[in-house]
């Protein structure tokens, strides 16, 4: 059993995976398994990965599944992981050389405090060095706090590098809706945060590069084509755990997703937050028609 499962969901990223592989080979601690779940790639990913399975330096596991979306790959990865910690590293990204060593060292300091995980910084390579996005830096270093408070209620939209307790993730799998290949990862992070706090550290361990074709850049249209997952995520974020500004924003999205799911007004009001829906229904309908026209959804 490894201390950490580095989990990589991949779909048609054969040309990028070698960069991540090399960064894992350079790790100062090899107390990890690299679990790759191939979500139905058609670009020869298997032929790229196959030689790595024989690499004595790394413990590499490779699973192929039908193309059903990243969230389903995470569900499978969490079930199959052997590490106490679960670190999602996308196929177009890399890790700093001391990333695994840092994760293990910091976790040993807090592992008996009933946390759901740790959050570090992501960085970009700029002029030969690593730079963290200013908005991603936590207001307090080495703080044990709540993910909802630190991210959502603080108004931070930047991505960080979360390392989750594998067992927590197993207990909160993503819902799978037939025909929907996208669900926001934040929904599950929120559910874990409603149970436990986590440790926040201002240290870069993750090197990111958002590429065309990745989920980060596919944007709103993909979300609108998967409205049931959007509805579930918005309902999770309309709860009292969030500040009013966030609850109103998510209520607007709940109404928009409901309309893309062809729900009538009566069904939209069948939720625990009727007063929020009543407040936001006119603007929510307006946003729906605007985005439907802008992104040519269902046309």
N, C-alpha and C positions, 0 to 999 in steps of 0.2 A: 504493500500500500504506500502510495506517495503522499507527501505532505500537501501537494497542490496538483490539481488537474487544470492544465492549460487547455482550454476548450476553444476550438476553431470551427465554426460553422462555415461552410464554403459552397459557393455555387458559381461555376465557370470563372474561377480565379486561378487556373493552373499556372499562368505566367507570373503571378504575384507571390504564391506560396513559398517559393525558394528563398525570398528575402526574409520571411518570418522564420523559416527553417534555420537559416544561417544565424539569425539573432538568438535562437534557442540553443544552438550548438555553442555559442559564446557565453552562455550563462555561467556565473561564478558558482552557482549551486545547481546541481542536476537532480535534486530531490523533487522531481515532478514527472508526471506523465503528460504527453501531448495527445489529446483525444481530438481527432478530426472527424466531423460528421459531414459527409458530402451529400448535399440536398439535391441529388439528381443531376449533377454536372454532365455536360455533353462535350466538353472541350479537352478531354484526355487527362483530367485531374488524376485519375487512378494511376496512370503510367508515371506521372511525376512523383506521386507519393510512394509507390511500391518500393523503390530502393531504400527509402528512409526506414521502412519497417525492419530492415536488416542492419541498421546503423547501431552498433553496440553502445554508442555514447548516449543515445536517447531511448526512452520508452515511448514508442509511437504506436498508437492504435488508430485504425481507419475503418469507418463504418459508412456504407453507402445506403441511402434511403431514397424513396421517391421524392420529387420536388413538391413540397407542401409548405415551404416558408421557413424562415429563420427560427421563428418561435417554436415550431415543431422539432427542429433540430436541437434547440436548447432543452426541450423536454426530454428527448432521447439521451442527450449528453449527460444531463443530471442523473438520469437513472443508471447510466453505465459508468459514471465516474467512480474512481477509487480514492481520490484525494479528499482530505478533510475540507479543503478550500477549493472553490470553483472560480476560475479566472477566465472570462471570455475575452479572447484576443482575435479580432477579425482578420480575415485572410489578407487584407491589404495593409496591415499594420505590423509593427515590430515592438520588441521590448528592449529596454536598456539592459546592459550586460549584468547588472546587479539586481534586476527586477525580482527574480524568484528568491534570491537571498534576502532581499529587503522584506518581501511579503512574509516569509517564514519567521524572520527575526522579530518583526513588529507583532505578528500574531501571537507568538509565544508570550509576549508581555501582557496580553489582554484576553487570552483564550478562555479564561475562567470567569469572564464577566458577562456571559450570556448575551453576546452581541450576534448580529446577523452577518457581520462582515466588516470590511475596511474599504475606504475610498482614498485613492491616490490621485495624482495629477496626470493628465495627458500633455504631451509636448509636441512641438513641431521643430524640425531642423531649420534653423535660420542662421546663415553666415557661419556654418560649421559648428554651431552649438545648439542646445535645446532650449526652447522658450515655451513657457506655459501661457495659455491665453489668460489675460488678466482677470476676466470674469469667472474663470474656473478656480481661482485660488480661494481657499477657504478663509473666512475672516479670523479663525483661530486655528493654529497648528496643534496637532496631537490632541484634538478635541473629541470627546465621546459625546455624540449628539444624535439627533434623529434625522434620517435622510429627508423626510418631508420638510422639516424646519430648515435644514441646511440648504436644500436645493429649491424646492417649490415655493415655500413661503418667503424665502430670501430673494426670490426673483431671478435665480441663476438658471440660464438656459444652456450653459456650456456642458459638454460631456466631460466626465471624469473616468477614472479607471477603477471600477468597483471589483472587489474580490469578495465573493459570497461564501458563507458556510454552506457546504453542499447539501446537508440535511435540510436546512431551511428552504433551499430552492426546490428540493424534491417535494416538500409539503405544499408548495404553491406552484403547481404546473400551469402553463398557459392553457386556456380553453382553446379547443380546436373546432372551428366552424367549417363545415364542408364548403369548399370552393373559395375560402378566404386564405390567402397566403401571406398576410401581414397582420401583426398585432404589435402594438407598442410595448417594448420591454419594460418601460416605466411602470406599467400596471402591476407587474409582479413585484418590482422593487418596492412599490408603495405598500403592497400587502405585507411584505416582510417588515417594512418600517413600522407598520401599525402594531407589530408585536415586539420588536426589539430595536435598540439603538445600534450605532456602528461607530467605528473609529475613523476620523478624518485626518489625513496627513498631507501636508504641502510638500510632496516630493514627486518628481516626475519619474515614472517607471514605464511609461507607455508612449510609443512614438506613432503618431497617427498621420494618415494621409487620405482625406476623403476624395474618392475617385468617382468619375462619371459612371453611372450604372449601379452604384452602391445604394443601399437603402436610405442613407442620410440625404442623398441628393435627389431621390425620386419624388420626395415631397408629398404634397397634399393629394394628388390624384390617386396614388396608390392607397392612401388611407380611405378615401371616399369609395374606392372599389371594394373595400373590406369593412363595411359599416357595422356589422355585428360586433366585431372586436373593438371598434371605436366606441360604440355605445357602452360596452362593458367597462372599458378604460375610463370613460368620462364619468360614469356613475361612481367608480371608485374614488375619483378625484373631486366629486361634488360633496364629499362628506365633511363633517365638522372639523376634521383634522387640518383642513386647509383654510387659509385666510379668505375673506370675502371676495377679493379681487380674483383669486384663482378659481373659486367656486363659480363665480359668474362666467368666467372664460370657459370653463369646462361645461357649464350648462348650455352655453351657446353651441359648443361643439356637439354636445349630446343631442340637441335639437337637429343640427345639421346632419349628423350621422343617422338619426332616426328617419329623416326625410329621404336620405339616400337609400335607406332600407325599406322605403315605401310604407312607413308607418303613419297612420292617421293621427289626428290630434288627440283623440281619446286614448290611444295606446301610448302616445308620448307622455301623457299625464300620469300613466300608471307607473310611477316611480316614487321613491321615498322623499323626493325633494320638490313637491308640487309648487311651493311658493316660489322657488327659484325658476322653475319652468314658466310659471305665470308671468314673472318679471321679465323673462328673456325671450318669450315666444315671438314677438314681432321682429326683433332684431335677428333672432335665429333663423326665421323664415327668409328674411332678407339676405342673410349670408348664404343660405342654401342656394337660392336662385342665382346669386352672384357667382359663387364658385362653380355651380353646375354649368353655367354659360362659359366661364373662364377656362375650365379644364375639360370641357366637352364630355362630361360624365353622363352616361345613359342617353347619349344622343346618337 
